[in-house]
Amino acid sequence: MRHLPYLITSALKVCRGAGFDCPSCGNARSKIADRKYLVTTLRRCMSCALLFRAPTTTPEENEKIYNKTYTEGFTTDMPDAGELQALLEKGFRGTPRDYTR
């Protein structure tokens, strides 16, 4: 259910053929590198080689989708000041946010 607003927004764009230009250089030519769900693709721009999610979303759409309804575990759960300080002191080692490997 948490992905529903994104999926609806993306499905409508796919139906209109919108949101497939590179968000960096604006080039309309890209190749699909991967696919997720039925409407989302990871694309590589044929001009600047940027990998980007398509269909793209505007800042206003991102605000509506991600700041109001989207949750994804510790990815969207921000630590309080004390937790952040402890994470920084440990260099995030031994925590779910440890990406040293």
N, C-alpha and C positions, 0 to 999 in steps of 0.2 A: 504494500500500500504506500510505503514511503517514496517509491519511485514513480507513482502514478502521475503526478503533475509533470514531471520531466517527460515521461512516455507520451502523454497526451500532446504536449507542446511539440515534441519531436515528430510524432506521427502526422500532425497537421502540416508541419513544414515539409515532410517527405511527400505528402500528397500534392503540395503546391510546387515541389521541386526547389524549395528555398533552403538556404543554410549550408551550401556545399562549397562556397568560395573560401579560399585560404584566409584565415583571420589575420595573418601577418602581411602578406603581399597582395591579397585580393585576387590571385589567379583562380580561374574557374576549373583548371585541369588538375586532377589528383587521382591517385590510385588507392583502392581499398587495401589496407594492410591487415585488418581484422574486423570482425563483426560481433556485436553484442546485442542481445535482445533482437527484436525484429526490425527496429528502426535506427539503431545507432551503429555507426561505422567509425573505425579509426582509419584516417586517410593520410597519405603522404603527398604533399604539394609537389607538382612536377616542376615548379619554378624554384622555390626556395628550400625544398625538402623538409619543411616543417611537418611533424606528425600532429594531427588535430582531430578532435572528435567532431563528427558531423551527424546530423545537422548541428551547426553552431547555434549558440544561444546569445542573446543580447544581455547587457548588464541588467536591464530591467527584468528580463526573464530569469536570470540567475538570482536576483534579489527575491523574486517571488518563489522560485523553486527551492533554493538552498537556505535562505535565511529564515524562512517561515515554517516549512514543513519537513525538510530533509534531515534525517538522522542516520548515522552510520557508525555506531559504537564509538571507540576512542578517537576515530577520525574527526568527529564533530563535537565530542565532549572535551571542552577545554579545561585544563587543570587550573585550580585556584592558585593564588600567589605562593602559598606554602608548598604545594605539590610541584609547581614549576621550579621553585628554588631547589628542591630535593632532586628533581630530574636533572637540572643543570649541574649540580654538584657531582652527581654520578656520571655525567656525560651521557645520560640516557641508558648506560650499560645495564643489562639484566632486566630491562623493562619491556613492555610490549612495543615501545617506541624505539627500541634498539635496532638500528639498521646497519650495524658494523659489518655483517657478513656480505 
